[in-house]
Each structure stands twice: as structure tokens, then as C-alpha cells.
Amino acid sequence: MQTSFTDEQRQDPDIRLAESILRKCVHCGFCLATCPTYLVGGDERDSPRGRIYLMKEYFESGAGAKDVQTHLDRCLTCGSCETTCPSGVDYLHLADLGRTRLADAGVRARRVRWMRKALLALLTREWMFRAGLALGRWTRRLHGNLPRRIKTMTQLLPETRSRPVKVPAINEAQGPHKMRVILHLGCVQKTLKPGINEATVRVLTRLGCEVVTLKNFGCCGALADHLGENKRARKEARRNIKAILEASGDGFDAIVSNASGCGIALKDYGHLFRADEDVKADAEKIAEQTLDVSELLERLELGKPHPDRGIRVAYQASCTLNHGQRVHEVPKALLRHFGYEVVEPKDPHLCCGFAGTYSILEPARSNEFRTRKAKNLEVLGADVVASGNIGCITGLGSAMDVPVLHMIELIDQAMADLPEHKQ
């Protein structure tokens, strides 16, 4: 793609990055076939190619800010286009640049800006999120009179209140010690589905890992970054880097994420701090040491394959694991190793529609994607749906009759049924 930035504009490192990304796009249109929003609406402005063109115009001249905002808001940030693109266009980072520029320019109405900031605060502060969940359950009785976005939030809430769980700071390995790992507990998952973290600790310690959790290793910054709040994202990331560095004196072998939306953000810390010499090297090292829990399990000795459990699992590939981290086959291979029959839905590469805050900010589109994905999963006749991200689990769990669990929970159950792990 041809660009026409001035020499003065190129003094800005973000503009130089945007230009290098834009110039890789050759207008081939391969991305159209795998972009959920284009497939649903047929509007090329809601495709990666269309958004790239809109962002080019905006970066060059400042023109069309509201159009860019509208169509970037409709983007799921699923990364399916990057998996398809033969030219290696770094669309996700370009979209992040666009969102940040628009947020800094104050294109939205002040009321909307404050609403989005409040949403971000609600989701990333545990005490506030718990209070919001309690209020949300109470307001369900007013369903018919609620605004659409509030109604959507209450529909996604689990039926029962999860108990607060405090995972110990040190979880000793069982049997021969193989690794020392830091587990990222996250923010939303810790409140919505604390059992995922508990299952992760049980599985890893059984396999010889000492699992460490850190008090100040909290929100990864992904939600803020995708809302254009780059400064907030960097603040969250700096706190996490500091917490990890302070704990690294005893050494560790990996940082483990069991929420793929957080995992991709942690793996991107090097890019996030690409211009910050004071923290760049540490950010890059942390990014390199981060593994999805499935990647870590692949490196451990799992023993002989388990016998068939007679349980059919429909595997839902989360976009942040499948497209973002390029982890495709490992989760399915692990489930099969532990005795599960694994099946996949039609169009497994297409997003389920949850996508962080997308389900709240774009409820109608999100529901359309979620309904389609749920139908494709239901026809498989599975006993349970498995995924690797809290977003998919929450969204699909509200739309399906069969249980929707994290992959690690199924592995935990399979291991618990072995004689050596029975209490």
C-alpha cells in the first residue's frame, strides 16, 4: 500500500511503525474470507483491508476520525486476518495504534469516554467487580426495563456466586521437582471462575512444578490497551514487571498464563515497551518466558496416555490462543492424551464474539457471533465444551446447555481419577 507521510510525521516512532505495517498490505483481500465482521455484514469498512485503508487516511491527514472509530469499534481483534494474510501485515498492532490515537484525540463524546473508563475500572478491580456482580444479579428482575448494554452484562453473569479463593503464594511440587513457575492469576477470571486457577495449581504440582503466585502480578493490561487506554495498559504492565523482577531472585523457569487473552498480552510486553529503554529489556525477557498452560504441559513428562474416558469434548479454539499465540494443536493433543474424545465445530477459526469488552460495547453483534458459535458446537453432540480463555467460557456458558469448562479443569479431573492422586 502506498503511503504519503511527511518527513515531519515520520519523526514520530508510532507513525514510522504504522507506515511499515501499512506498506505490507497488498490489497489481496484474503483477509475478507476469515473476518467475522465482514462475513456477517458485508461492509468492507468492517474488514481488515477496509479498516487499514481508513486508518491510513486518518494517520496521514487526520481525516475520517469518526468513521475509523466506528469501524474499529466493530473489530473483534480476533487476529484471524493475521493468520490468513500472506504478506504478514501486523494488523493487531496497527489497530492498537489507531485506537490509542483516537482515544488521545478525544473523538468520542465525554460521556462515552467516562463510561468506558468506568467499565475498565469495574472489570480490573476485584472488589469493584465483585460488587458489580452482586448488583447485576439483583437487577436481573428488572430485565425488561434495562438498557441493552446493562442487560447484556447481566445475561453473561454466572447463575451462582463464586467463592473468593486465595491461592497460596508457594505451592510445592509433588514428587521429583522439575520446574519453578510463576502463575498469573489474572483479574476477571480470578473472580468469575476461581476454580480454573485452583485446577491449574493441582495439575502443575502433580507434574512436579513448584507454582508461585505474586501479590502484585495482576491485570495484564489487555483490556485497557484494546480500549485505546495505552497509558493505563503500560501502568498495569510496569507493575507486573516490577513484581516479577522482585520475585526472580530465587529463579524461575516460566511465567504461566491460563487465560489466553492475558497470555497474548504478556507475550506482547516487548512491543508495548519498545520505546522505553528503562524497561524494554526486562519486558522482552518476560514476554519470552511467558507460556500458555498448554505449552508448559507439552514440555512436561505426562506419562502414558490415559484410557478412553467415554467423554466427548468439543474444543473451542479461543482466538487469542489460536490466532494470537499460534497455539493450534497442543490443547487438543493434551485432551486426547488424558482420555477425552475431541471434536471441533464448523469454522473453528471464527470468533465466538465475547472478545473482552466487545460483548458489552457491541452487544447485538456479539450475540450474533455467540449464537452462531453455540449452534456449531451443539450439533457435535458433545458432553462438554472446552476452551482456553475465560471470555469464551463465560460467553458460551451463557448460551449453551452443556457445561463449558477450561481445558485445564478437564485435565485436572482426569488426573484426579488416577489411583495415585485419589485422596
N, C-alpha and C positions, 0 to 999 in steps of 0.2 A: 504494500500500500504506500502510495506517495504521501509525503508529509511536507508541510511548509512552515516549520517553526523558524522563528528569527534567531539570530545569534544570541540576542539578549535572553530570549526564553530558554535557550539551551544552557544558560548558566545555572538554571535550576536542575539539581540532580533528579528530581522526580519527573521533570519534563524529558530529560535525557532517557530515563528508563521507559517512560511512556512511548517515546519515539522509537526506541529499539524494539519494543513489543509490537507497535503498530506496523512497522516496516516488514515484519514477518508474515503478516496476513496477505494472502494472495487471492482473496475473494473466491476461493474454490467452492464454498458452500457445503462442504462435508459436514460442518457442524450443525446445519439445519436439520439433518436427519436424526440427530440424537438430542436435540434441545427440547426439553419437555414443554417449555412455554411457547415455543414456535409450533410444535406439533399440535398443541391444544388450540391456539388462537389463529395461527397462520399469518400473523403480522410480523414481517421481517424485522421491524424495530424491536421485537421481542425475541430476537435470535442473537447469538453471539456476534455474527457478522454485522447485523444491524446496529447493535449496541457499540461495537467497535467503531463504526463509522460516526455515530453520534458523539462518542467520546473524543474522537479525533477532531471534529469540528469545535467541540467545546474547549479542548485543551489549546487548540490553535488560536481561537478568536473569542472564546467566552460565549459563543452563540448557542442558543438552544438549551440553556441550563435546565429549564423545566421539563423539556422532553427527555433529556438524559436522565433526570431524576425519576421521572415516571417509569421509564423502561428499565432502569437499573433496579428500581424497587420491585419490579416483577421478576427479576432474575433470582433463581433459587440458589445460585452459587454452588451448583452441584458438581461442576467440573467435568460433566460428560463430554462437553465440547473439546476439552483439552485431550481427553483420551482419544478422540476421533481425529483431531487436527493433524494432518500430515506435515505441517510446517512448524509445529512446535510453538504455536502462539501461546504466550503466558497470559491467558485471558483473565484468570482469577486475580492476579496481581494488578492488572490494568483496571479491573472493576473496583478493586480496593482503592486505587489511586483516585478514580473518578468519584467514589463515594466520599472520600476524605476531602477532596477539593470542593465538592458541593456542600458538604457539612460546614466547612470553614467559611464558605461564601454566604452562608445563611439563606440558601434558596428557599427552604421551607418556611412556612408561617411560624411565628414564635410559639404559638400554642402547640403545634405539632412537634416542634423541636423539644419542648419540655416534656411532652407526653412520651417521646421516645427515650429521653434521658431517665424518666421515672420508670419506664419499663425495664431499662437496663439495670437500674439500681435494684428493682424488685427481684430480678432473676439472679443476680450475682451476690446478694447479701442474704445469708442463710436465715437469720432471724426475721428479716422482712419477707422473704419468700414463704416461710412457714406461716407467718401471719396472713399473707395473701392467699395461701391455700385454704386456710380456715375460713376466711371471708368468702372465698369463691364457692366453697361447699354450701355455705349458708345462703348465698344468693341464687343457688340453683332453683329455689322455689319461685323466684321471680323471672324465670326464663323467658316468658313471653314478652316481658317489658324491658329486657336488657338490650343495650346497643350490640351490634353484631360482633365487634371485637371482644367485648366482655363475655358475650355468650359463647364465643369460640373458646376462650380461655377456660370457662367453667366446664365445657364439654370435654376438654382434654384432661381434666383433673382425675386422678385415680379415685375409685369409689371409697376406699378406706384410707385412713390416715396412717402414714408410715411412722414407725417409731424412730426417734433420734438414735443414731448409732455412733458410738465413739470407737473408731478403730485404733487399737494400741499403737504407740509410736514405734515399738520394736516388736516384730512377730518372728520368733525364732524358727529356723528351718528344722524340719523333721528329717531324721536320718542324716546321711552324709551332706555336708554343706557344699553347695555348688556355686551359688551366686548371692550377692547382696544387691538388692534393687530398691529404688525409691518408687513408691506407688503414688500417683497423682489421684487424689480423691475427688477433685472437681468441686462444682458448686451446685448446679441444678440436680445432677444425679445423686449427690450425697443426700439431698432432701427428698426427691421423688422416689428413688429406688435404692435405698442404702444396702439392700441385700446383695447388689452387684459387687460392691466393694468387699463385703464380707466373703462372698464366694471366691473372689479373686485372691484374697489372702489365704483362704483354705487351700485352694488349688496350688498356688505357688509354694507355700510352705511344705505341703506334702511332697512336692517335687524337689525339695532341697534348697529353696530360696529363702534367705532372710529378707523379710519385707519391712521396709522402713516407711513411715509416713511423717510428713513435716507439717507443723502447725501453720506456717505462713505460706505454704505451697497451695494457693487457692485458685481462683478463677484464672483461666489461661489467657483471657483477653479476646477470644474469638468473637463473642457476641458484640463487644464494643467495636472491634475492627470492621465487622460486616455492616455495622450501622454508621460507619464513617467517623466514629469517635476514636481516631488514631491515637491521640494523646492519652486517652483513658486506657486503651489497649496496651500501650507502651508502659504506662504506670503499673498495670497489673503484671505485665511480663517482667519488669525490673524487680518487683517484689519477689516473684517466683525465682528469678535468677539468683538474687541475694540469698534466699532461703536455701537453695540447693548448694551454693558455694559454701555457706556456713556449715552445712552438714557433710560436705565432701571430704573433710579431714580424715574420716575413717575409711574413705574409699567406697565406691560402689560400681557395679558393672553395667547398670542400665537404669533409665527412667522409664517407668511403665505407665501407659495410659490404657484404661479400659472403656473410654468413650472416644470414638474415632474423631468426633468433632473437636475435642480437646487435643487429641494426638496430633492432628494435622497442624493445629496452631502452634504447639510446642516444637514440632519439627520445622516450623517456619520462623523461629526466633532469629535465626541468622539473617534472614531477609528483612525482618521487622527492624532490626538494628544495624542495617547495612551501612548507615552513615554515622554511627555512633562509635567512635574509636575506643571510648572508655569501657564499653561493654560488648562490642562486636565479637571479640574472640571467645568470650565466655558464652555468649548467646549461640554462636556456631557450634561450640562443643556440646552444649546441652541439646541442641537440635539433633546432632549426630548420635547422641546417646539415647534418644527417645525411641521407644519401640511400642507398637501396639501389643496388647497382651497376647494376641495370636502369634505375633512374630517371636516373642520371647518363648512361648511354649514350643514353637518349632525348633528352637535351639536346645531344648532340654531333652533328657532321656525319658521317654514316655513309657517304655516297656512294650510288652506285646500288645497287639490290637485287642480291644475288648470284644467279647462275643456280641452278637446281634441282640439289641435290647427290645426289638419289636416296636420301636417308636419312630414314626415318620416325621422328619423335621423339614419345614420349608425355610430355606435360608434366604433372608432379605439382605442383600448387599448394600450397606449404607454407602452413600455417595462419598463421604469423607474418607472411607477406608478403600472403597473400590476405585474411585477416580482420583481422589486427593493423594492417598498414600500408596496407591497402586498395589494394594494387597488384595489379590483376587482369589486364589485357590486355597491358600493356607487355612482359613477358617473352616471351609468345607471339608478339607482333608482331616482336620483335627476332630470334627464332629464324627466323621466316619471312623476314625481311629478309636473313638470312645463308644462305638457300637450303635450309632444312630444311622438310619437311612436318610439321606439328604436329597431333597428335590429343590428345583428352582422355578420361579414363576416366569411367565412370558415377559419379555422386555425387562430383564433383571437390571439393566443399566439405567433405567429411568427412575427418577426420584420419587419417593413416597410423599413428598410435599410438606414435610414438617419443617426442615431447614432452619433450625434456630427460631428466631422471632418471626419468620415468614408466615407461620401458621396463625399468628396473631395480627400481623400487619396486612397480610393479603389473605384473609380467611376464605373467600369464595374460591380462589384459585387453589389454595392449599387443600381445601376439602375435595376439589375435583381430582387432584393428583392422588390424594389419600384413598378416595373411594375406588379409583381405578386399580391402584396397587392392591388394596384389600381384596377386590374381586379376583385379580390374577392369582393371589395367594390362596384364596378359599377353594378354588376349583381343583387344587392339588390334593385335597383330602388329607392334609397333614394333621398330626396330633398337636403340634406346637409350631410356632414361628420363632426363628432365632435371628438376631441381628447383633451388631457390634456397636450400636450407638444409642444413647438414651433418647435422642429425638425420634428416631424410627420406632423405638419400643413404645414410647409414650403415644405418639400419633396413631400408630397402627393398633395399639392396645385399646384405644377408644373406638375403633371402627370394626373390630373383629370379635367373634365369639370364642375362638380358640386362644389359649394363652400366648402372649408374645414375650419372650424372655431374651436375656443376653446370652450369647453363646457360652460364656464362662459359667453361667448358672447350670446349664445342661452338663457341662464337663464336671462341675462340682458334684452334681447328683450322681453321675456315672462313677466317679471315684469313691464317693461315699458308700456306694453299694458293694464295693470290694471288701472282702473279709478283713484285710489289713487296716482298713480305715473305719470300720464299724466301731462305735463306742461300746 
